[in-house]
Amino acid sequence: MNHCRTVIIVIILLTGLFLTARQTEPCRTVRYDDSNGLSGTLVGGGLQDGNGLMWFATWNGLDCYDGYEFHRMKIRPGDSAAIGTNRIRDILLSEQGNIVCRTDDDIYEFDLSRYTFRDIPEERKDSLKGKMGRTWRGLTDRQGNIWRADPSGLYKTCFPHHPARLLDGTSGAHPRSLMVDRDSMLWVGLRNNHSINVYDRSSTLVRTIPLETAPYCIYRTSHGDIWIGGKPGALIRNGGESISPDAVYDMVEDRYGRLWIATFGAGVKCCENPQAMEPELSESLGGYKVRKIIITPSDNIIAATTEGLLVGTVDSADCRNTRLMPVRRDGNRPGSLCSNAVMSVARDTRGNIIVGTESSGIDIISEERLFDDKPEFRHLNTGNSTLASDVCRAMALVSDTLLLIVGRNHVMALNPSTEQTVNFGRTFWNDTCRFAETEPVMLPDGTWVVGAEEGAFCATPHNIYSRGYVPPLVFTTLAVNGRTPAFCLSSRDTLFLEPDQRNISIAFAAIDYTDNSGILYRSRLDGSPWTGAGPVRNVTLFNLSPGTHRLEVQSTDRYGRWVDNNRLLSVVVAPYWYETWWATALFVLVVAVLAGLTVYIIMYIRDVNRQRRDLLEKYMAVIGEMEARSMQDSDCLTASPEDMAPLVPEQKPEDTAFLNRVRRYIEENIDNPDAGVDSMADAAAVSRSTLNRHLRAQLGISATQLLIEARMQRAEQLLRARSTGEPLSLSDIAAMCGYSDVQYFQRVFKKRHSVAPADYNG
């Protein structure tokens, strides 16, 4: 009994301490009403479902809130439910995960698998009546946010938390320069206060150094001297008098003990002897507005300016002999510097030069290639990497695998080797944080220090690398073919689409009711590369092919850090009938049949043409024999020619008779200039068209062509006879072949044999 009493007392005390602590935290209350999406200001109940979505009963329907917008669920014509009003008095989460709704006179259920209201059995209503109808006193969600309502609307009270903390003594002072010395002391140059705060290893302020200028850079040389560059112009050594009127943004020491100065207005200068009683600066060695300067182990000097890079090799004997050459953007070369507005430059231990630009992302190149005539940079930006912004106000290479980039609203931790980025949004640091052009530093214990106009912010390794609340991702609305989006995806892992639903837009939300303003999203389809990070919460897919597609979405937490909350939605697109496998198979079969038929027809035509050529050759051979006999025996010219036998065994008798009639006509009229198709048709006892049709069908040529072939064949015979000594002139040969015009005969013969009759040798 005493043990139980002790436990109860401890619980009461811990609860009291928790409530007291919550009351001391800054809180923010947000009011929702019909002006920002709530269906009605009279809210009768609320709950949080298994996906993290908030549901509210209003007198104008059932509302679902995803942290960004309210989605209204109302009765619809033809929804098959008996519910007759949108006035929802109270709601309850069922064991199946659906929303039980009580109206003025009955109880219904909103089915999240169909996204519509439905009736429930009477016996089940009896068990629910005792659980519903009570006055709603509000609720606390899983993040500890408090929700309540009154007649004017819905209220949310949340307790924002920023993992980073403001460094003591820097509030509102705009730190412009940061340095960690060899004793692990942190030096913070304050622009507004014209002073430097020095902190020990525990980040405790130990002293403040007043100045006459705003400290833009702090540097400790190998001899232990502290040099301070300021704006307006000042270059101070160990708190003494300024030795230069130039605005100094950066400085670095080379291995010869010389100090190289980056001035904003007078370019690069050098202090040959920083240890002298009265050190002096050289004249400008190049450039104009220089922000950052580094010297590599190879004695190469690289400067970031507002007009690109300056590169050169320091002269070991005389700094004035150092020549700096510009490296600028070339619009005709994709591999050139991406922007001339360069904010910072760094070098890793492997010899890679990293360039941060004002608004075009990061460029990377090897030190050796930087000095080529046309250096080729590797570009990293929001379009091809996980960077949250292309803006680089400042950067610092902490290690080969950690580049801190200060953007407009983010601090990005980039691994230059893997190109992976962890983003730390504004809410990680402060709600209204405005980052400055201050190079961040990392303390020996791993704490990051970042400069902003509101002060210097510190983030411990625990806050940097640990993950607190991971917002669950929920698919919310679907719009098909440009229609009005419908809230229908929150409980689905698979989406089925009809064949004509090929263009869709899917919205999603990472559930964080405390603060979702800094959450970034990215997506990919079917394993393709991730899209760029951004606040856009929807993806539009055009002309989806039939089959199953995998849409994957991921978000950051409220601070901009990527978390393991990937959500996958399978999108199944039904095919049109002609896109099915059997339609494809049928199409292939039809194509194969047509191809086979085409090949068959071609082969058949070739065979028919070959047979016709064979018949023509035999037919012409018969005519040729007859002509040869006629030339040997002139009596044969008037003799009645004998009938020829069938040219092929399968030739029809009527076809043989027809060809005999044509042959006799040709033999009798081969020297007749007036011989023609009409007289040949009369001799063959057929019409002109029938003559040509039969000749083409059996021999493959027309009547005119056949007559010309016969005459050219006789001309060949006569020309061969002439070459053996026959006294025949070309005029005689032309007349014997039925040509009254010798020149016309010569043209026809040359066209047929590609040689003139006079040159024909058989």
Summary of the structure (lengths in Angstrom):
residues: 762
radius of gyration: 48.0
end to end distance: 135.9
largest distance: 153.7
contacts: 2407
relative contact order: 0.06
helix: 25%
strand: 32%
